[in-house]
Amino acid sequence: MKVAKEYKGLVTKKFNEFFRVELNLKENFDSNKKFLCKIRKSVNFKNQLVFVGDEVIISQIDLKSKRATIESLVQRKNLLERPSVANISNIYVIFSVAEPKLNLSQVNRFLISAEQLGVEVSLVLTKCDLIAEQKRLFLIDKFQKWGYQVITLNLNNPNNFKNLMIELKKKKCSIFMGPSGVGKTTLLNMIIPGLDNTTAAVSSKIKRGKNTTRNVELFSLSSKSYIVDTPGFNMQTLEIDIRELPNLYPEIYKQVVTFGINCKFRNCQHINDQGCKLNKNFERYIFYKEMIESFKSHYYLNQGD
């Protein structure tokens, strides 16, 4: 039996030239709303490829074979390059508080890398059972001052994980991002029943885990929320316009937008600029200053080539 009507669907997995597309329909397609699709050969998506997370229009739906054809690509909101995932709504930056040891400079770079994608960014701290409660509260306070909601996970307190699940089910499409060995795969195995991705122990020599995940795939957490299983989603390449960097620091953005500080020059970089009114008394200012100077050095170096 074939359905003549066209429907909007979500690409949840990609393999070679095939795509698994999931429909969110009121119609009862025998409770199976996942179809194996190929792109119509005559269709040109303006040289754009279709990725996991893309919304597409499908037709020629065959209910018996569970096959369909992708007719068009809905305009996407954003696209990660590595791994290739479209329409992310939330990034959860994952770090462990121990084994491997928490590196604040590395946390900062991951947060900025996530911020440049223009989505909501949160911070998750794993392995909190390895530190004292006082240290956990100290870290929560520290990162809240950085401008981030902080979720701490403790193997001895399952309520924290339950709270994370409740939050994830309120988001449209979430992805975990962080260095190796911090527990991303273990966390995904807990969130997605039956996923059973293999994990690797942290290397005793380099204090870093081994990437063990392979395929990019979306998993449904509720009727309107998904989470991405990715092949070791690490830090995105920092390709930032130096003029946009202040907007990626919540501490600076809040002063400019919420409190309306007005520096003398609109393109003030908040370093040694004349007439700068930014209150520089926040912890990450040293990281911000280092990034500005690094970008400037890189720019001048390339200008000299």
Buried (B, 14 or more C-beta within 10 A) or exposed (E): EEBEEBBBBBBBBBEEEEBBBBBEEEEEBEEEBBBBBEBBEEEEEEEEEBBBBBBBBBBBBBBEEBBBBBBBBBEBBEBBEEBBBBBBBBBBBBBBBBBBEBEBEBBBBBBBBBBBBEBBBBBBBBBBBBBEEEBBEEBBEBBEEBBBBBBBBBBEEEEBBEBBEEBBBEBEBBBBBBBBBBBBBBBBBBBBEEBEBEBEEBEEEEEEBBBEBEEBBBBBBEEEBBBBBBBBBBBBEBEBEBEEBBBBBBBBBEBBEEEEBEBEEEEBBBBEBEEBBBEBEBEBBEBBBEBBEEBEEEEEEEEEE
